[in-house]
């Protein structure tokens, strides 16, 4: 069973373009499989772009006025939709002006004409010398440094390409590929939020290939919604800035508990995110989890998982502060948050904290959350019958403390220690009002 909330309709066909240049991924058209190194496999995904706007799109080699192209891989397994890999960014160098998406008004190699398309094969998108770092790219403005970091650099078979762990491939599941374009004039026209598309992938051992068809102008997290109608999916627009996509699902375990699963995808926000908080008023939670995607090939971002705390009537994950290298949820990546709770789902507001300054400190979204639990008479009243402090509360505290359940975390610091024991004893001794 699930908690099903309304979500936007899927739109697998490109709609009318925006005013000005408007680049989209018209097709994901092949996968290059490069083998493995040290338990990690490497891939590249071909992309065909289309200019669905009403003005030419700049495509100037030797400058920062051409598109950069990111490739990603995702997996749906046991109700969890997770990003399993990402590439460095392919730098465009010439536009060929084909007609995949519409009739083409061709121009020279330095622009992509109105209605025109441009193919980049998986081989080109995996060409290491022309893959640049994501760390210098602002997906909201389209700006990136020139010369770009990593230009001309090659390496072993997995260097700078989409990297996926062999253990994750061996686990099975359904697989998906994504592509995203970022470029300055598209962003200046306000058309940067439709630049991502996805397509199902078939898996045979460690070999990935495209299958089915490309879902245009959709972030890859839409694949979860397509596979499971019970997923709540919505776009979150940061005021004056970029866009996130939030997907959420609650699974009934049939034993009085529910698993809550969240996938937060940053499509174009340069502000990025560094915290995620779900209300849990009077709720006992367990099995809290987090999943991110690895940076690699010399990108400096720290890979520390976001630690979780339970306190203040919420379950909250917060990135460990590593300064400019903090493992923030940056553009083109998706992080997961999950836990088990003892209350059924309802709707409520989750809070997403922004990593950078220059905009709102946080944004909220109404989605699937645990309903409020039975309130006890004080902090020690953690087991039924509520309103009475008795042996059941003592046993529940001891079981939680020994079992590592944050129901015993009396001071909300995420650590079970002597302070929690002392605080429980104080509250229990004080009795109900």
Buried (B, 14 or more C-beta within 10 A) or exposed (E): EBBBBEBEEEEBEBEEBBEBBBBBBBBBBBBBBBEBBEEBBBBBBBBBBBBBBBBBBBBBEEEBBBBBBBBBBBBBBEBBBBBBBBBBBBBBBBBBBBBBBBEBEBBEBBBBBBBBBBBBBBEBBBBBEBBBBBBBBBBBBBBBEBEBBBEEBEEBBBBBBBBBBBEBBEEEBBBBBBBBBBBBBBBBBEBBBBBBBBBBBEBEEBEBBBEEEBBBBBBBBBBBBBEBEBBBBBBBEBEEBBBBBBBBBBBBEEEEBBBBBBBBBBBBBBBBBBBBBBBBBBBBBBEBBBBBBBBBBBBEBBEBBBEBBBBEEBBBBBBEEBEEBBBBBBBBBBBBBBBBBBBBBBEBEBBBBBBBEEBBEBBEBEBBBBBBBBEBBBBBBBBEEBEBBEEBBBEBBEEBBEEEBBBBBBBBBBEBEEEBBEBBBEBBEEEBE
